């Protein structure tokens, strides 16, 4: 069985889909699949690409930002990109092609695509209009081309089947996992852990943490409202630390983050590499994730694997990921979230139980199992006549 995996999502900043693609690519390499190749842009390569933060952080020209808002320009870009990828894949029809990020180019061989969520359909208001148009068009083309689909969760598998009328037996829910780097504070290298937190001017067990792209879908406005309603002494003792890349539609959120920072109860640290995130996650007293909609919810799993109690919304896939280990609130119930945060910071009995349950829940997920299940899908697709 020969496989080609698209590795375009492995780029800076590494999002959840980027991490999924990176872990899958490395796992497929370890499995020593015959003739394994990776498609990077329009080039077929034999190794997993490395991240290049400096190159990725270069500012985007103004003309390119404007071009992204033009339907004709986006359509032309989409068509040209698909054609160039299809040309690169010619002669490799004996391979199975996997697009891990919603998209499949035209390809005469068998193909699998991972659909991480249906937010462009279920929550279009949480994306810029041009992204919604692009993703809907590409997802629908991918579904026409795909032999089988993979989703990150059973919730999304059911959503895709209902929304597009796909047969359930051709959609495979394969859960993600947290990196082994995410582990409890007691297992962190002592000096490195303390040095990193000290450099960021935060102290172990003295902050609440949120990680994720700063964008409307993450529901940070409700989190800021809830935290602002805590007693002032609580906020000052356990400030809110937010880590995440600046996303779309976040100007007002960033203004609020600055106000809270000036008031002394919030720290916004921007995007941080995983080696820093691992330490900050393990040092948190509480992890909070009020997202409106997720395809999986990887940060919740990373927090549980780090031995940190979790409060999160009960939306979409999050109960599937966190199981009985988290305390849940309705996404827009600010008062319920405030109360859960207060309990999560002060109730030592609940905290101990949540920590133990979270470690057990996180242990049920592994990248090895994710890769193994993905290869099983490949074999099933390859065996179909």
C-alpha positions in Angstrom: 0.0 0.0 0.0 1.5 3.3 -1.1 0.4 6.6 0.5 0.8 10.3 -0.2 0.0 12.6 2.7 -0.4 16.4 2.1 1.6 18.2 4.7 0.7 21.8 3.9 -0.8 22.4 7.4 2.6 21.9 9.0 3.5 25.6 9.1 3.9 28.4 11.7 1.9 29.0 13.8 1.2 25.4 14.3 -2.6 25.1 14.9 -4.5 22.0 16.0 -4.7 20.8 12.4 -1.0 21.4 12.0 -0.2 19.3 15.0 -2.5 16.6 13.8 -0.8 16.5 10.4 2.7 16.6 12.0 1.9 13.7 14.3 0.3 11.7 11.5 3.2 12.3 9.2 5.7 11.2 11.8 3.6 8.2 12.8 3.3 7.1 9.2 7.1 7.4 8.8 7.6 5.2 11.9 5.1 2.6 10.4 7.5 2.3 7.4 4.7 2.3 4.8 5.8 1.3 1.4 6.5 4.2 -0.9 5.3 6.9 1.6 5.5 10.4 0.2 4.5 13.8 1.4 3.0 16.6 -0.8 4.3 20.0 0.2 2.8 22.6 -2.0 3.4 21.1 -5.4 6.5 19.1 -4.5 6.6 15.4 -3.5 9.1 14.9 -0.7 10.2 12.0 1.4 10.6 13.7 4.8 8.3 15.7 7.1 8.9 19.4 6.6 10.4 21.5 9.4 8.7 24.7 10.7 10.2 28.0 9.7 8.8 30.7 12.1 10.8 33.6 10.8 9.7 33.1 7.2 6.1 32.5 8.2 5.9 35.7 10.3 6.9 38.0 7.4 4.2 40.6 6.9 1.7 40.0 4.2 1.6 42.6 1.4 -1.4 44.9 1.4 -2.3 43.9 -2.2 -2.4 40.2 -1.1 -4.7 41.0 1.8 -7.1 42.9 -0.6 -6.9 40.1 -3.2 -8.1 37.6 -0.6 -11.4 39.5 -0.4 -12.1 39.2 -4.1 -14.3 36.3 -5.1 -12.8 36.2 -8.6 -9.2 36.2 -7.2 -10.0 33.5 -4.6 -11.7 31.4 -7.3 -8.7 31.8 -9.6 -6.2 31.0 -6.8 -8.2 27.9 -5.8 -8.4 26.6 -9.4 -4.7 27.2 -10.1 -3.6 25.6 -6.8 -5.8 22.5 -7.4 -4.5 22.2 -10.9 -0.9 22.5 -9.9 -1.3 19.8 -7.1 -3.2 17.6 -9.6 -0.3 17.9 -12.0 2.2 16.9 -9.3 0.1 13.8 -8.5 0.0 12.5 -12.1 1.6 9.1 -12.4 1.0 8.3 -8.8 -2.5 6.8 -9.2 -1.3 3.6 -7.6 -1.0 5.6 -4.3 -3.7 6.6 -1.9 -3.8 10.3 -1.3 -4.8 11.8 2.1 -5.7 15.4 2.5 -5.7 16.1 6.3 -7.1 19.6 6.1 -10.5 19.4 4.4 -9.1 19.7 0.8 -8.5 17.2 -2.0 -7.1 18.1 -5.4 -8.4 16.3 -8.5 -6.8 12.9 -8.4 -7.5 9.7 -10.4 -6.5 7.4 -7.6 -8.2 6.7 -4.3 -8.3 9.4 -1.7 -9.2 10.1 1.9 -10.0 13.5 3.4 -10.2 14.6 7.0 -13.1 16.9 7.8 -12.3 18.4 11.2 -15.5 20.3 11.7 -18.4 22.0 9.9 -18.0 25.4 11.4 -18.2 27.1 7.9 -21.8 25.7 7.8 -22.8 25.6 11.5 -21.0 28.8 12.7 -20.4 30.9 9.5 -20.5 34.1 11.6 -17.3 33.0 13.3 -15.3 33.2 10.1 -14.6 36.0 7.6 -17.0 35.7 4.7 -14.3 35.1 2.2 -13.0 32.1 4.3 -16.6 30.7 4.5 -17.0 30.9 0.7 -13.6 29.3 0.1 -14.0 26.5 2.6 -17.5 25.6 1.6 -16.5 25.3 -2.1 -13.4 23.3 -1.3 -15.2 21.0 1.2 -17.9 20.2 -1.3 -15.4 19.5 -4.1 -13.5 17.3 -1.7 -16.6 15.3 -0.8 -17.2 14.7 -4.5 -13.6 13.4 -4.9 -13.2 11.4 -1.7 -13.4 7.6 -1.4 -13.7 7.9 2.4 -13.8 10.5 5.1 -12.1 10.8 8.5 -13.4 13.0 11.4 -11.8 13.8 14.7 -14.9 12.8 16.7 -18.1 10.9 16.6 -20.1 14.1 16.9 -18.5 15.5 13.7 -19.0 12.1 12.0 -22.8 12.3 12.6 -22.9 16.0 11.6 -21.2 15.2 8.3 -23.4 12.2 7.6 -26.6 14.3 8.3 -25.5 17.4 6.5 -24.2 15.9 3.3 -26.0 12.5 3.2 -22.8 10.5 3.3 -23.1 6.8 4.3 -21.9 6.3 7.8 -19.8 3.3 6.8 -17.6 5.6 4.7 -17.0 8.1 7.5 -14.5 7.1 10.2 -14.2 8.9 13.6 -10.5 8.8 14.7 -9.8 10.8 17.9 -6.7 12.9 18.2 -4.3 12.9 21.2 -2.1 15.2 23.2 1.7 15.1 22.8 3.6 13.0 25.3 5.3 16.3 26.2 2.1 17.4 28.1 2.5 15.8 31.5 1.9 16.8 35.2 4.1 19.4 36.8 5.8 16.8 39.0 7.2 15.2 35.8 8.5 18.4 34.3 12.3 19.1 34.3 12.6 21.2 37.5 15.1 23.9 36.6 13.8 24.4 33.0 10.2 24.5 34.2 10.9 27.1 36.9 13.1 29.2 34.7 10.6 29.4 31.9 7.7 30.5 34.2 9.9 33.0 36.0 10.9 34.5 32.6 7.3 35.1 31.9 6.6 36.5 35.4 4.1 33.8 36.3 4.1 31.4 39.2 3.1 27.7 39.4 -0.4 27.1 40.6 -1.1 30.9 40.6 -3.0 31.4 37.4 -6.0 30.3 35.3 -5.1 29.4 31.7 -6.8 29.6 28.3 -5.0 28.5 25.1 -6.3 28.9 21.5 -6.4 31.3 18.6 -8.0 34.6 19.5 -11.1 34.5 17.4 -14.9 34.7 17.9 -15.5 30.9 17.9 -13.4 30.5 21.1 -16.0 32.6 23.0 -13.4 34.6 24.9 -15.8 37.5 25.4 -17.8 35.3 27.8 -14.7 34.2 29.5 -13.6 37.8 30.1 -17.1 38.7 31.4 -17.1 35.7 33.7 -13.6 36.5 35.1 -14.4 40.2 35.6 -17.3 39.1 37.8 -15.1 37.2 40.2 -14.2 38.9 43.5 -11.3 41.3 42.9 -9.1 39.5 45.5 -9.6 36.2 43.6 -8.7 37.8 40.2 -5.6 39.4 41.7 -4.5 36.2 43.4 -5.1 34.0 40.4 -4.9 36.1 37.2 -6.1 34.8 33.9 -3.3 33.9 31.4 -4.2 33.8 27.7 -2.0 32.2 25.1 -2.9 32.3 21.4 -2.1 33.6 18.0 -4.0 36.7 16.9 -6.9 35.5 14.7 -9.7 37.0 12.6 -12.2 39.4 14.1 -10.3 39.9 17.3 -9.7 43.6 17.5 -12.3 44.2 20.2 -11.1 41.2 22.1 -7.5 42.5 22.1 -8.7 45.9 23.4 -10.4 44.1 26.3 -7.3 42.1 26.9 -5.3 45.3 27.2 -7.8 46.8 29.6 -7.7 43.7 31.8 -3.9 43.7 31.8 -3.9 47.3 32.9 -6.3 46.3 35.7 -3.8 43.6 36.8 -5.9 40.5 36.5 -4.8 39.2 33.0 -1.7 38.3 31.1 -1.8 37.9 27.3 1.4 36.1 26.1 0.6 35.8 22.4 1.6 32.7 20.5 4.2 30.5 22.2 6.1 27.4 20.9 5.1 24.1 22.2 8.1 23.7 24.5 6.9 26.9 26.4 3.3 25.9 26.2 4.0 22.5 27.8 5.5 24.2 30.9 2.8 26.9 31.2 0.0 24.3 30.9 1.5 22.1 33.6 1.9 25.2 35.9 -1.7 26.3 35.6 -4.1 26.0 38.6 -7.1 25.7 36.3 -7.7 25.4 32.5 -10.8 27.1 31.1 -12.2 26.6 27.5 -15.6 28.1 26.8 -15.6 27.5 23.0 -18.8 27.7 21.0 -17.9 24.9 18.6 -15.0 22.5 18.2 -14.0 19.7 15.8 -12.2 18.1 18.7 -10.8 20.4 21.4 -7.2 19.4 21.7 -6.3 22.0 24.4 -8.7 20.4 26.8 -7.0 17.0 26.3 -3.6 18.7 26.8 -4.7 20.2 30.0 -6.0 16.9 31.4 -2.8 15.2 30.4 -0.9 17.9 32.3 -2.9 17.1 35.5 -4.8 20.4 35.4 -8.5 20.6 36.3 -10.7 21.6 33.4 -13.8 23.9 33.1 -15.2 23.9 29.6 -18.4 24.5 27.6 -20.7 21.6 26.8 -20.7 22.4 23.1 -20.2 20.0 20.2 -17.3 17.6 20.7 -16.0 18.8 24.1 -18.0 16.3 26.3 -16.8 13.5 24.0 -13.2 14.6 24.7 -13.4 15.4 28.4 -15.9 12.8 29.4 -16.7 12.9 33.2 -13.4 14.7 34.0 -14.5 18.3 33.3 -17.0 20.8 34.8 -19.3 22.0 32.1 -21.3 25.2 31.4 -23.6 26.3 28.6 -21.4 28.4 26.2 -23.3 31.7 26.8 -24.0 31.2 30.5 -21.6 33.7 32.0 -22.8 33.3 35.6 -22.4 29.5 35.5 -18.9 29.9 34.1 -18.0 32.4 36.8 -19.2 30.0 39.5 -17.3 27.1 38.0 -14.1 29.1 37.8 -14.5 30.1 41.4 -15.1 26.5 42.5 -12.2 25.3 40.2 -9.8 27.7 42.0 -11.0 27.2 45.6 -12.6 23.8 46.0 -9.6 21.5 46.7 -11.8 18.3 46.9 -13.2 18.9 43.4 -9.8 19.9 42.1 -8.2 16.6 43.3 -11.0 14.5 41.8 -10.9 16.4 38.5 -7.1 16.1 38.3 -7.3 12.3 38.7 -10.2 11.9 36.4 -8.5 14.1 33.7 -5.3 12.1 33.8 -7.3 8.9 33.3 -9.4 10.4 30.5 -6.4 11.7 28.7 -4.7 8.3 28.9 -7.5 6.8 26.7 -6.1 8.8 23.7 -2.8 8.3 21.9 -1.2 9.4 18.7 -0.1 5.8 18.1 -3.8 4.7 18.2 -4.7 7.6 15.9 -2.0 6.6 13.3 -2.9 2.9 13.6 -6.6 3.6 13.0 -5.8 5.9 10.1 -3.7 3.2 8.4 -6.6 0.8 8.9 -8.8 3.2 6.9 -6.2 3.4 4.2 -6.1 -0.4 4.0 -9.9 -0.6 3.8 -10.0 2.0 1.0 -7.2 0.3 -0.9 -8.9 -3.1 -0.7 -12.2 -1.9 -2.2 -12.7 -2.8 -5.8 
